Amino acid sequence: MATLDIEDLRRILVDCAGEEEGAEVSGATLDTPFEELGYDSLALMETAAAIQDEYGIVLPDDDVSEARTPRNLLDLANGAVRTGG
């Protein structure tokens, strides 16, 4: 199973929420809350579903809703890869 990087996450967020919906997600915004970047909980749930479809990584809804920043979501997804989730 492949790991996600910030570019993968940015691409998936844009696919799910649209470029105009949120601010740029990059290495410089890893610790910026999703709310400040313009992404709501629905966009994050759609992103989690897209990650599962594309990478086979299952992210529990409760964990996704607790991921406040891009770094949190990347850590969650890559942690699931490491543990075989």
C-alpha positions in Angstrom: 0.0 0.0 0.0 1.3 3.4 -1.0 1.7 6.3 1.5 0.2 9.7 0.9 2.1 12.9 0.7 1.0 16.5 0.7 0.6 16.6 -3.0 -1.6 13.5 -3.0 -3.8 15.1 -0.3 -4.0 18.4 -2.1 -5.1 16.7 -5.3 -7.7 14.7 -3.5 -9.1 17.7 -1.6 -9.4 19.7 -4.8 -11.1 16.7 -6.5 -13.6 16.5 -3.7 -14.2 20.1 -2.8 -12.9 22.0 -5.8 -10.0 24.5 -6.1 -12.2 27.5 -5.5 -13.7 25.9 -2.3 -10.5 25.8 -0.3 -7.2 27.5 0.1 -3.9 26.0 -1.2 -2.8 23.0 0.8 1.0 22.7 0.8 3.9 22.0 3.0 3.5 25.5 4.3 0.0 24.9 5.5 0.5 21.4 7.0 -0.5 22.7 10.5 -3.2 25.1 9.4 -6.7 24.0 10.5 -8.9 22.8 7.7 -11.5 25.4 8.7 -9.0 28.2 8.0 -8.2 26.6 4.7 -11.8 26.6 3.7 -12.6 22.8 4.0 -15.6 21.7 6.0 -16.3 18.3 7.5 -18.2 17.1 4.4 -15.2 17.8 2.3 -13.0 15.8 4.7 -15.5 12.9 4.7 -15.5 12.9 0.9 -11.7 13.1 0.9 -11.5 10.1 3.3 -13.8 8.1 0.9 -11.6 9.1 -2.0 -8.5 8.0 -0.1 -10.2 4.6 0.5 -11.2 4.2 -3.1 -7.8 5.2 -4.5 -5.4 3.8 -1.9 -7.4 1.2 -0.1 -6.8 3.0 3.2 -9.8 2.8 5.5 -10.2 5.9 7.7 -12.8 5.7 10.4 -15.3 8.6 10.3 -14.6 9.5 14.0 -10.8 9.7 13.3 -11.3 11.8 10.2 -13.6 14.2 12.1 -10.8 14.7 14.7 -8.2 15.4 12.1 -7.9 19.2 12.3 -5.0 19.8 9.9 -3.6 18.4 6.8 -0.7 16.9 8.9 -3.2 15.2 11.1 -5.0 13.6 8.1 -1.7 12.5 6.5 -0.6 11.0 9.8 -3.9 9.2 10.1 -3.7 7.8 6.6 -0.1 6.9 6.7 -0.5 5.4 10.2 -3.2 3.1 8.8 -0.8 2.1 5.9 1.9 1.2 8.4 -0.4 -0.9 10.6 -2.1 -2.5 7.6 -5.4 -0.6 8.2 
